[in-house]
């Protein structure tokens, strides 16, 4: 009976884990709104920059996105807390602006 309970528990655990992974992906995908961004901005970039402008733009935007990611990783290594961005913004803003900075980050 214990083996059967263990199997059903693991099965239930993996089902919950799978649902959370899928829902997290779906939520992230809906936030970035890929289809809306592609349909509205693709033609504008192609019209004003051409193919070479879109290629260079992709590399430039990728460089700056990686710069932000590296900066956040550096801050994370300095303040390894579960609060993440809320805590970082409160600590880096100073005591006067800490409540507003963490509220703004959360909002």
N, C-alpha and C positions, 0 to 999 in steps of 0.2 A: 504494500500500500504506500509506503514511503517513496518508492521509486516512481509510482504513478503520480503522486503529488508533486515530486520534484520535476517530472516531465511537464506536467500541466503548468506549474509555476514558471518554468523556463519558456514554455510556449507563450504564455500570457505576457511575460516580460519582453520577449522579442517582438510580439505584436504591438505592445505599447511603444517600444523603442522605435519600431518602423513607422508608426503613426506620427510620432513626434518628429522624426526626421523628415517625413513627407510634408507635414504641416509647416515646419520651419522653412523648408525650401519653397513651398507655395507662398508663404507670407513674404519671404524675401523677394521672390520673383514679382509679386504684385506690388511691392513697394518701389522697385526700380523701374517698373512700367516699361519694359523693353519694347513692346509693340508701339506704344505711343511715341516714345523717343525716336524710334527708327523711322516711322512714317513722317514725322514732322521735321526732323533735323537732317535726315539723309539727303534729301533733295537740296536743301539750303547749302549744306557743305559741298555737295557736288557742283552746284551752280556757281558759288562764289570762290571756291578753292580748287575745284577740279580734283582729279584722282590723286595727284601728287600732294595737294593740300590735305586731303583726307588721310593719306598715309602718314605724312609728317605730323598731322594733328593727332593721330592715334598714338604715335610714339611720344609726342610731347605730353599728351594727357596721361599716358601710362607712366611716364617718368615722374610727373607730379603726384600721381596717385601712389606710386611706390614711395615717394618721399614722405607723404603723409603717413603711410603705413609704417615706415621705418621710424618716424618720429614717435608714433604711438607705441611702437614696440619698445623704444628707449624709455619712454615715460612709464610703461608697464613694468619694465625691469627695475625702475627706481621705486615705484609704489605698487608692489604686488598685493592688491587687495581685491576683495570680491565686488566692491562697489564700481570698479572700473572708471569710466569717464566722469561720473558724478564726483567721485572722491578726488580724482586727478584735478578736475577743474576747480574744486574747492581749495585744494592745497596750493595750486599754482596761482590762483587769483589773489591770495592774501586774505587776512582776517576780515577786512572791511567788505570786500566784494565776494567772499566765499559763498554766502547763501544765494545771492543773485546768480553767480556763475554756475553753481550746481543746478539751480532751478532752470536756468536757460538751457543748460546741456540736456536736462531731462525732458524739457518741453520740445 
